[in-house]
Amino acid sequence: MTVPTSVEDLLRELAPQVLGALVRRYGHFDTAEDATQEALIAAATGWPRDGVPDNPRAWLIAVAARRLTDLLRREQARARREDTVARWVLPADRVAPAADEPPADGDDSLILLFLCCHPALSPASQIALTLRAVGGLSTAEVARAFLVPEATMTRRITRGKQRIRDSGVPFAMPDEAQRRQRLAAVLHVLYLIFNEGYARTSGPGLLRADLAAEAIRLARLVHRLLPDDPEVTGLLALMLLTDARAPARIGPHGELVPMAEQDRGRWKADQVAEGVALVAAALPRGPVGPYQVQAAIAALHDEAPSAAETDWAQITALYEVLRDMVDNPVVALNHAVAVAMSRGAPQGLALLDALASDDRLAGDPRLPAARAHLLELLGDRTAARDAYRTAADRSTNLAQQRYLHARAERLSDPG
């Protein structure tokens, strides 16, 4: 295997493989996840000092399996009841190959994805648990994605693992009817993982390329499984078209470069072509869903030769279609910006002002950042500067903070 450039990258890549191997062999997702996390901690502590083993996946599985055995024995000893002991014995229909052997078919990450979206879980728990187990996000990062306290998310993830354990579901790809039942949650999970990778919620950098790449990889697996589903195709297209801009999104000093100022020659032309072809194939199939509409918007941005030649009228119309599909304040915010670009900044600003009372945007930096941009277009430098500073204060991403402060400081200069 190709070893990533850092131990952190390698562990993120191997985490779902190790967890999948343990669950496939021994069952009991919750305990296997705990054991996997302890093996990852041991590797993160020891590998930088002792070096990466020749077979890091086998090393992690061996350590996690030993820890899993310890955890199971402790559980059995504490319970002291035969029925509790019996629950750790695999039924005959769940006998699996050794944990360090790859599955005969499919991908453990994809099986984990559908397992975490089991109908026994609430939608919020499905998404949170998958982000944790498959996406490799920390509990704190998952909490920020949901805009809830970390302690709340810890309890939610714990309950999710317990429900999977109690359901007794085997570690295997669900049948076609079950896949359809869980597909909406699966797609939303991948969407959130990609968004965290493309625009990380906190930390020093702007991107987490590993998460964006993992979301695209998993979306390709789901698309391979369901090639005729237009929303699966739409989500994959959306990811490819958005990620295509990543090379131009960061300046030479790590600063954020807005789309209007990006060097479009640095965009990934192969991904743009693939994404446009996918969305063009998906839209005629119907029914049209939110991911297809977002992909169509992304395609219009990517196909425009320059920012000035962007078809904002069509983008505005598509956002109006999307706004009717989903009750999402960020969609309404993006629609307001599109209106400003197609019909004039005053109309867009009026729509943004109407969103100020939406509690779902309270504390979100995107609303004051959008207001600042439109105020700047109107020539109100003082109000724009103050709005940029408000957005910077709300942001938890350092690169984004620096960009917003720089925009504010530029407007402070009377020249």
Kinemage of the C-alpha trace (Angstrom):
@kinemage 1
@onewidth
@group {chain A} dominant
@subgroup {mainchain}
@vectorlist {calphas} color= white
{ca met a 1} P 0.000 0.000 0.000
{ca thr a 2} L 1.033 3.622 -0.543
{ca val a 3} L 1.852 5.164 2.805
{ca pro a 4} L 0.457 8.714 3.246
{ca thr a 5} L 2.815 11.508 4.147
{ca ser a 6} L 2.011 11.467 7.847
{ca val a 7} L 1.006 9.039 10.561
{ca glu a 8} L -2.210 11.004 11.002
{ca asp a 9} L -3.138 10.509 7.345
{ca leu a 10} L -2.324 6.808 7.540
{ca leu a 11} L -4.402 6.282 10.676
{ca arg a 12} L -7.363 8.113 9.191
{ca glu a 13} L -7.161 5.881 6.119
{ca leu a 14} L -6.883 2.677 8.136
{ca ala a 15} L -9.409 3.442 10.912
{ca pro a 16} L -12.563 2.287 9.059
{ca gln a 17} L -10.708 -0.746 7.679
{ca val a 18} L -9.674 -1.853 11.164
{ca leu a 19} L -13.119 -1.212 12.627
{ca gly a 20} L -14.737 -3.056 9.738
{ca ala a 21} L -12.432 -6.042 10.173
{ca leu a 22} L -13.262 -6.310 13.874
{ca val a 23} L -17.006 -5.912 13.453
{ca arg a 24} L -17.062 -8.370 10.554
{ca arg a 25} L -15.267 -10.997 12.626
{ca tyr a 26} L -16.486 -10.410 16.180
{ca gly a 27} L -19.642 -8.326 15.927
{ca his a 28} L -20.675 -5.712 18.518
{ca phe a 29} L -20.000 -2.402 16.905
{ca asp a 30} L -19.803 -0.352 20.110
{ca thr a 31} L -17.070 -2.430 21.761
{ca ala a 32} L -15.172 -2.866 18.498
{ca glu a 33} L -15.191 0.903 17.985
{ca asp a 34} L -13.765 1.455 21.479
{ca ala a 35} L -11.052 -1.129 20.844
{ca thr a 36} L -10.204 0.423 17.473
{ca gln a 37} L -9.860 3.862 19.036
{ca glu a 38} L -7.461 2.511 21.661
{ca ala a 39} L -5.354 0.857 18.958
{ca leu a 40} L -5.258 4.144 17.025
{ca ile a 41} L -4.146 6.009 20.150
{ca ala a 42} L -1.386 3.437 20.702
{ca ala a 43} L -0.237 3.862 17.099
{ca ala a 44} L -0.375 7.660 17.256
{ca thr a 45} L 1.782 7.529 20.376
{ca gly a 46} L 4.236 4.819 19.345
{ca trp a 47} L 4.708 5.041 15.588
{ca pro a 48} L 6.302 8.501 15.482
{ca arg a 49} L 8.844 7.206 18.011
{ca asp a 50} L 9.348 3.595 16.887
{ca gly a 51} L 8.518 3.847 13.193
{ca val a 52} L 5.542 2.606 11.183
{ca pro a 53} L 5.270 -1.234 11.118
{ca asp a 54} L 5.783 -3.088 7.841
{ca asn a 55} L 2.075 -3.966 7.811
{ca pro a 56} L 0.337 -1.158 9.716
{ca arg a 57} L -3.162 -2.496 9.062
{ca ala a 58} L -2.333 -5.910 10.517
{ca trp a 59} L -0.602 -4.252 13.487
{ca leu a 60} L -3.670 -2.152 14.258
{ca ile a 61} L -6.037 -5.110 13.875
{ca ala a 62} L -3.895 -7.265 16.180
{ca val a 63} L -3.735 -4.576 18.872
{ca ala a 64} L -7.435 -3.776 18.542
{ca ala a 65} L -8.376 -7.469 18.654
{ca arg a 66} L -6.404 -7.952 21.878
{ca arg a 67} L -8.067 -4.910 23.387
{ca leu a 68} L -11.469 -6.135 22.205
{ca thr a 69} L -10.863 -9.477 23.915
{ca asp a 70} L -10.003 -7.687 27.147
{ca leu a 71} L -13.126 -5.561 26.940
{ca leu a 72} L -15.360 -8.539 26.258
{ca arg a 73} L -13.870 -10.556 29.106
{ca arg a 74} L -14.370 -7.645 31.470
{ca glu a 75} L -17.974 -7.330 30.358
{ca gln a 76} L -18.594 -11.024 30.838
{ca ala a 77} L -16.994 -11.052 34.269
{ca arg a 78} L -19.014 -8.051 35.404
{ca ala a 79} L -22.328 -9.303 34.099
{ca arg a 80} L -21.930 -12.852 35.464
{ca arg a 81} L -24.982 -13.980 33.623
{ca glu a 82} L -25.041 -16.710 31.050
{ca asp a 83} L -27.252 -14.786 28.638
{ca thr a 84} L -24.830 -11.846 28.677
{ca val a 85} L -21.942 -14.183 27.973
{ca ala a 86} L -23.897 -15.824 25.175
{ca arg a 87} L -24.434 -12.539 23.355
{ca trp a 88} L -20.718 -12.426 22.516
{ca val a 89} L -20.896 -15.807 20.734
{ca leu a 90} L -21.424 -15.411 17.019
{ca pro a 91} L -24.360 -17.323 15.494
{ca ala a 92} L -23.496 -19.720 12.716
{ca asp a 93} L -24.769 -17.331 10.046
{ca arg a 94} L -22.289 -14.698 11.205
{ca val a 95} L -19.133 -16.790 11.066
{ca ala a 96} L -16.611 -14.700 9.156
{ca pro a 97} L -13.049 -14.989 7.938
{ca ala a 98} L -10.173 -13.963 10.161
{ca ala a 99} L -10.166 -10.251 10.974
{ca asp a 100} L -6.922 -9.586 9.153
{ca glu a 101} L -8.232 -11.066 5.915
{ca pro a 102} L -9.945 -8.659 3.505
{ca pro a 103} L -13.652 -9.260 2.824
{ca ala a 104} L -14.455 -11.401 -0.193
{ca asp a 105} L -16.322 -8.563 -1.872
{ca gly a 106} L -17.360 -4.990 -1.221
{ca asp a 107} L -15.616 -2.408 0.921
{ca asp a 108} L -15.636 -2.327 4.710
{ca ser a 109} L -16.041 1.449 4.704
{ca leu a 110} L -19.175 1.179 2.569
{ca ile a 111} L -20.620 -1.582 4.759
{ca leu a 112} L -19.880 0.566 7.829
{ca leu a 113} L -21.604 3.482 6.135
{ca phe a 114} L -24.858 1.566 5.690
{ca leu a 115} L -24.518 -0.009 9.145
{ca cys a 116} L -24.284 3.399 10.784
{ca cys a 117} L -27.411 4.470 8.904
{ca his a 118} L -29.463 1.635 10.406
{ca pro a 119} L -33.159 2.576 10.836
{ca ala a 120} L -32.939 1.809 14.567
{ca leu a 121} L -31.055 5.107 14.887
{ca ser a 122} L -32.478 8.595 14.671
{ca pro a 123} L -31.345 10.550 11.589
{ca ala a 124} L -29.138 12.763 13.752
{ca ser a 125} L -27.481 9.730 15.346
{ca gln a 126} L -26.985 8.063 11.957
{ca ile a 127} L -25.084 11.060 10.662
{ca ala a 128} L -23.115 11.644 13.855
{ca leu a 129} L -22.019 8.023 14.223
{ca thr a 130} L -20.968 7.723 10.594
{ca leu a 131} L -18.954 10.928 10.745
{ca arg a 132} L -17.214 9.490 13.802
{ca ala a 133} L -16.683 5.891 12.655
{ca val a 134} L -16.265 6.229 8.896
{ca gly a 135} L -15.294 9.848 8.341
{ca gly a 136} L -12.732 9.896 11.127
{ca leu a 137} L -13.952 13.205 12.596
{ca ser a 138} L -13.412 13.804 16.284
{ca thr a 139} L -16.452 14.110 18.526
{ca ala a 140} L -15.751 17.858 18.802
{ca glu a 141} L -15.772 18.236 15.010
{ca val a 142} L -19.015 16.288 14.710
{ca ala a 143} L -20.518 18.508 17.421
{ca arg a 144} L -19.600 21.624 15.450
{ca ala a 145} L -21.184 20.158 12.325
{ca phe a 146} L -24.439 19.812 14.295
{ca leu a 147} L -23.993 23.069 16.222
{ca val a 148} L -24.440 21.301 19.574
{ca pro a 149} L -22.186 21.023 22.660
{ca glu a 150} L -19.537 18.314 22.578
{ca ala a 151} L -21.034 16.586 25.644
{ca thr a 152} L -24.376 16.319 23.853
{ca met a 153} L -22.700 14.763 20.825
{ca thr a 154} L -20.769 12.295 23.013
{ca arg a 155} L -24.047 11.036 24.460
{ca arg a 156} L -25.636 10.854 21.016
{ca ile a 157} L -22.774 8.798 19.572
{ca thr a 158} L -22.747 6.489 22.601
{ca arg a 159} L -26.476 5.860 22.280
{ca gly a 160} L -26.044 5.182 18.574
{ca lys a 161} L -23.410 2.523 19.208
{ca gln a 162} L -25.595 0.898 21.843
{ca arg a 163} L -28.567 0.745 19.488
{ca ile a 164} L -26.491 -0.928 16.775
{ca arg a 165} L -25.248 -3.425 19.347
{ca asp a 166} L -28.768 -4.169 20.586
{ca ser a 167} L -30.142 -4.566 17.059
{ca gly a 168} L -27.905 -7.591 16.420
{ca val a 169} L -27.582 -6.599 12.756
{ca pro a 170} L -24.838 -8.584 10.961
{ca phe a 171} L -21.838 -6.826 9.464
{ca ala a 172} L -22.797 -7.249 5.816
{ca met a 173} L -24.085 -5.168 2.945
{ca pro a 174} L -27.862 -4.727 3.387
{ca asp a 175} L -30.197 -6.010 0.711
{ca glu a 176} L -31.673 -3.725 -1.947
{ca ala a 177} L -34.758 -2.725 0.051
{ca gln a 178} L -32.679 -1.871 3.119
{ca arg a 179} L -30.202 0.136 1.032
{ca arg a 180} L -33.013 2.250 -0.385
{ca gln a 181} L -34.370 2.843 3.110
{ca arg a 182} L -31.034 4.153 4.379
{ca leu a 183} L -29.842 5.976 1.274
{ca ala a 184} L -30.978 9.505 2.212
{ca ala a 185} L -29.035 9.381 5.466
{ca val a 186} L -25.988 7.911 3.719
{ca leu a 187} L -25.929 10.724 1.169
{ca his a 188} L -26.344 13.399 3.837
{ca val a 189} L -23.477 11.901 5.817
{ca leu a 190} L -21.182 11.998 2.787
{ca tyr a 191} L -22.259 15.582 2.097
{ca leu a 192} L -21.294 16.639 5.633
{ca ile a 193} L -17.964 14.816 5.510
{ca phe a 194} L -17.127 16.518 2.224
{ca asn a 195} L -18.106 19.942 3.542
{ca glu a 196} L -15.879 19.509 6.594
{ca gly a 197} L -13.024 18.594 4.277
{ca tyr a 198} L -13.560 21.424 1.809
{ca ala a 199} L -14.220 24.159 4.369
{ca arg a 200} L -13.101 22.938 7.778
{ca thr a 201} L -14.996 24.410 10.685
{ca ser a 202} L -11.930 25.111 12.802
{ca gly a 203} L -8.163 24.881 12.896
{ca pro a 204} L -5.286 26.586 11.138
{ca gly a 205} L -5.889 25.502 7.548
{ca leu a 206} L -8.765 25.999 5.175
{ca leu a 207} L -8.953 22.495 3.705
{ca arg a 208} L -8.824 18.928 4.967
{ca ala a 209} L -8.051 17.246 1.686
{ca asp a 210} L -8.106 13.792 3.293
{ca leu a 211} L -11.741 14.148 4.326
{ca ala a 212} L -12.819 15.581 0.986
{ca ala a 213} L -11.042 12.749 -0.831
{ca glu a 214} L -12.609 10.143 1.467
{ca ala a 215} L -16.088 11.563 0.882
{ca ile a 216} L -15.530 11.426 -2.888
{ca arg a 217} L -14.188 7.868 -2.624
{ca leu a 218} L -17.247 6.728 -0.670
{ca ala a 219} L -19.584 8.575 -3.030
{ca arg a 220} L -17.985 6.717 -5.932
{ca leu a 221} L -18.592 3.421 -4.122
{ca val a 222} L -22.261 4.259 -3.570
{ca his a 223} L -22.554 5.396 -7.196
{ca arg a 224} L -21.017 2.109 -8.344
{ca leu a 225} L -23.630 0.314 -6.245
{ca leu a 226} L -26.546 2.486 -7.449
{ca pro a 227} L -25.473 3.916 -10.835
{ca asp a 228} L -29.012 4.776 -11.944
{ca asp a 229} L -29.998 6.788 -8.860
{ca pro a 230} L -30.049 10.458 -9.948
{ca glu a 231} L -29.415 11.867 -6.471
{ca val a 232} L -26.407 9.584 -5.905
{ca thr a 233} L -25.081 10.798 -9.246
{ca gly a 234} L -25.910 14.386 -8.339
{ca leu a 235} L -24.015 14.226 -5.052
{ca leu a 236} L -20.912 12.746 -6.685
{ca ala a 237} L -21.071 15.452 -9.368
{ca leu a 238} L -21.445 18.171 -6.725
{ca met a 239} L -18.392 16.933 -4.838
{ca leu a 240} L -16.247 16.702 -7.971
{ca leu a 241} L -17.258 20.130 -9.255
{ca thr a 242} L -16.672 21.787 -5.892
{ca asp a 243} L -13.396 20.013 -5.151
{ca ala a 244} L -12.142 20.940 -8.628
{ca arg a 245} L -11.611 24.510 -7.361
{ca ala a 246} L -9.536 23.503 -4.354
{ca pro a 247} L -6.055 24.152 -5.878
{ca ala a 248} L -6.944 27.800 -6.545
{ca arg a 249} L -8.770 28.363 -3.271
{ca ile a 250} L -5.614 28.865 -1.195
{ca gly a 251} L -3.017 31.544 -1.859
{ca pro a 252} L 0.779 31.207 -1.566
{ca his a 253} L 0.699 32.028 2.155
{ca gly a 254} L -2.261 29.806 3.028
{ca glu a 255} L -4.798 32.595 2.678
{ca leu a 256} L -8.343 32.110 1.382
{ca val a 257} L -8.902 33.199 -2.223
{ca pro a 258} L -12.583 33.886 -3.046
{ca met a 259} L -13.963 32.333 -6.209
{ca ala a 260} L -14.172 35.641 -8.054
{ca glu a 261} L -10.412 36.107 -7.635
{ca gln a 262} L -9.274 32.539 -8.294
{ca asp a 263} L -7.007 31.526 -11.181
{ca arg a 264} L -9.408 29.247 -13.040
{ca gly a 265} L -6.528 27.731 -14.938
{ca arg a 266} L -5.608 25.934 -11.707
{ca trp a 267} L -8.984 24.251 -11.385
{ca lys a 268} L -8.993 20.488 -11.988
{ca ala a 269} L -10.253 20.297 -15.561
{ca asp a 270} L -10.725 16.519 -15.467
{ca gln a 271} L -13.012 16.747 -12.433
{ca val a 272} L -14.984 19.603 -13.982
{ca ala a 273} L -15.546 17.530 -17.124
{ca glu a 274} L -16.544 14.449 -15.138
{ca gly a 275} L -18.869 16.407 -12.859
{ca val a 276} L -20.592 18.200 -15.733
{ca ala a 277} L -21.104 14.902 -17.557
{ca leu a 278} L -22.572 13.289 -14.433
{ca val a 279} L -25.071 16.053 -13.720
{ca ala a 280} L -26.046 16.258 -17.393
{ca ala a 281} L -26.807 12.535 -17.292
{ca ala a 282} L -28.688 12.689 -13.979
{ca leu a 283} L -31.056 15.639 -14.571
{ca pro a 284} L -33.140 14.065 -17.362
{ca arg a 285} L -33.780 10.920 -15.322
{ca gly a 286} L -35.965 12.594 -12.699
{ca pro a 287} L -37.229 13.215 -10.183
{ca val a 288} L -34.836 16.113 -9.603
{ca gly a 289} L -33.536 16.361 -6.040
{ca pro a 290} L -31.456 18.855 -4.033
{ca tyr a 291} L -28.071 17.333 -4.826
{ca gln a 292} L -28.719 17.503 -8.563
{ca val a 293} L -29.768 21.157 -8.306
{ca gln a 294} L -26.667 22.032 -6.276
{ca ala a 295} L -24.520 20.178 -8.811
{ca ala a 296} L -26.131 22.156 -11.637
{ca ile a 297} L -25.280 25.396 -9.796
{ca ala a 298} L -21.689 24.229 -9.295
{ca ala a 299} L -21.450 23.331 -12.985
{ca leu a 300} L -22.524 26.846 -14.006
{ca his a 301} L -19.780 28.295 -11.806
{ca asp a 302} L -17.145 25.892 -13.118
{ca glu a 303} L -18.031 26.304 -16.789
{ca ala a 304} L -17.946 30.109 -16.695
{ca pro a 305} L -14.739 31.360 -18.400
{ca ser a 306} L -14.446 34.124 -15.786
{ca ala a 307} L -16.269 35.422 -12.735
{ca ala a 308} L -17.713 38.267 -14.799
{ca glu a 309} L -19.201 35.804 -17.300
{ca thr a 310} L -20.989 33.695 -14.664
{ca asp a 311} L -24.649 33.085 -15.531
{ca trp a 312} L -26.033 34.543 -12.310
{ca ala a 313} L -29.600 34.702 -13.650
{ca gln a 314} L -29.696 30.936 -14.132
{ca ile a 315} L -27.968 30.366 -10.780
{ca thr a 316} L -30.616 32.544 -9.107
{ca ala a 317} L -33.384 30.518 -10.730
{ca leu a 318} L -31.811 27.249 -9.587
{ca tyr a 319} L -31.481 28.538 -6.011
{ca glu a 320} L -35.176 29.386 -6.089
{ca val a 321} L -35.910 25.785 -7.104
{ca leu a 322} L -33.624 24.540 -4.333
{ca arg a 323} L -35.186 26.875 -1.760
{ca asp a 324} L -38.597 25.344 -2.511
{ca met a 325} L -37.157 21.859 -1.931
{ca val a 326} L -35.369 22.365 1.382
{ca asp a 327} L -35.889 24.594 4.418
{ca asn a 328} L -32.253 25.560 4.876
{ca pro a 329} L -31.115 29.062 5.866
{ca val a 330} L -27.772 28.642 4.090
{ca val a 331} L -29.615 27.972 0.829
{ca ala a 332} L -31.634 31.146 1.463
{ca leu a 333} L -28.394 33.034 2.135
{ca asn a 334} L -26.807 31.792 -1.102
{ca his a 335} L -29.980 32.686 -2.970
{ca ala a 336} L -29.760 36.230 -1.597
{ca val a 337} L -26.183 36.578 -2.860
{ca ala a 338} L -27.210 35.240 -6.281
{ca val a 339} L -30.060 37.760 -6.390
{ca ala a 340} L -27.588 40.531 -5.590
{ca met a 341} L -25.353 39.446 -8.454
{ca ser a 342} L -28.185 39.084 -10.968
{ca arg a 343} L -30.647 41.822 -9.925
{ca gly a 344} L -28.595 44.239 -7.887
{ca ala a 345} L -27.023 44.434 -4.421
{ca pro a 346} L -29.979 46.277 -2.776
{ca gln a 347} L -32.376 43.385 -3.522
{ca gly a 348} L -29.901 40.839 -2.230
{ca leu a 349} L -29.206 42.857 0.906
{ca ala a 350} L -32.929 43.098 1.669
{ca leu a 351} L -33.149 39.293 1.533
{ca leu a 352} L -30.141 38.955 3.836
{ca asp a 353} L -31.651 41.386 6.332
{ca ala a 354} L -34.775 39.199 6.443
{ca leu a 355} L -32.578 36.240 7.450
{ca ala a 356} L -31.142 38.059 10.479
{ca ser a 357} L -34.020 36.809 12.660
{ca asp a 358} L -33.427 33.130 11.770
{ca asp a 359} L -32.039 31.541 14.936
{ca arg a 360} L -30.347 28.834 12.867
{ca leu a 361} L -27.885 31.441 11.595
{ca ala a 362} L -27.179 32.967 14.992
{ca gly a 363} L -23.422 32.975 15.458
{ca asp a 364} L -22.784 31.775 11.895
{ca pro a 365} L -20.058 33.832 10.160
{ca arg a 366} L -21.565 33.388 6.699
{ca leu a 367} L -24.416 35.845 7.212
{ca pro a 368} L -22.287 38.892 8.215
{ca ala a 369} L -19.664 37.912 5.622
{ca ala a 370} L -22.292 37.959 2.868
{ca arg a 371} L -23.683 41.264 4.162
{ca ala a 372} L -20.180 42.722 4.158
{ca his a 373} L -19.649 41.699 0.540
{ca leu a 374} L -22.907 43.280 -0.611
{ca leu a 375} L -22.346 46.435 1.443
{ca glu a 376} L -18.921 46.717 -0.170
{ca leu a 377} L -20.538 46.446 -3.602
{ca leu a 378} L -22.857 49.285 -2.612
{ca gly a 379} L -19.889 51.429 -1.566
{ca asp a 380} L -20.738 51.545 2.157
{ca arg a 381} L -17.182 50.971 3.331
{ca thr a 382} L -17.794 51.580 7.053
{ca ala a 383} L -20.737 49.196 7.350
{ca ala a 384} L -18.934 46.612 5.226
{ca arg a 385} L -15.821 46.839 7.419
{ca asp a 386} L -17.875 46.333 10.584
{ca ala a 387} L -19.691 43.361 9.060
{ca tyr a 388} L -16.388 41.745 8.015
{ca arg a 389} L -15.127 42.124 11.591
{ca thr a 390} L -18.310 40.579 12.969
{ca ala a 391} L -17.884 37.629 10.599
{ca ala a 392} L -14.243 37.220 11.670
{ca asp a 393} L -15.239 37.184 15.339
{ca arg a 394} L -17.763 34.432 14.661
{ca ser a 395} L -15.443 32.229 12.597
{ca thr a 396} L -13.525 29.380 14.228
{ca asn a 397} L -11.279 28.794 11.197
{ca leu a 398} L -8.004 30.713 11.384
{ca ala a 399} L -7.513 31.071 7.623
{ca gln a 400} L -11.026 32.402 7.249
{ca gln a 401} L -10.479 34.783 10.174
{ca arg a 402} L -7.338 36.172 8.545
{ca tyr a 403} L -9.153 36.690 5.241
{ca leu a 404} L -12.073 38.509 6.876
{ca his a 405} L -9.809 40.716 8.969
{ca ala a 406} L -7.783 41.563 5.854
{ca arg a 407} L -10.939 42.604 4.005
{ca ala a 408} L -11.915 44.800 6.948
{ca glu a 409} L -8.486 46.394 7.166
{ca arg a 410} L -8.493 47.132 3.449
{ca leu a 411} L -11.714 49.086 3.922
{ca ser a 412} L -10.178 50.990 6.841
{ca asp a 413} L -7.611 52.498 4.485
{ca pro a 414} L -9.060 55.804 3.222
{ca gly a 415} L -7.020 55.404 0.014
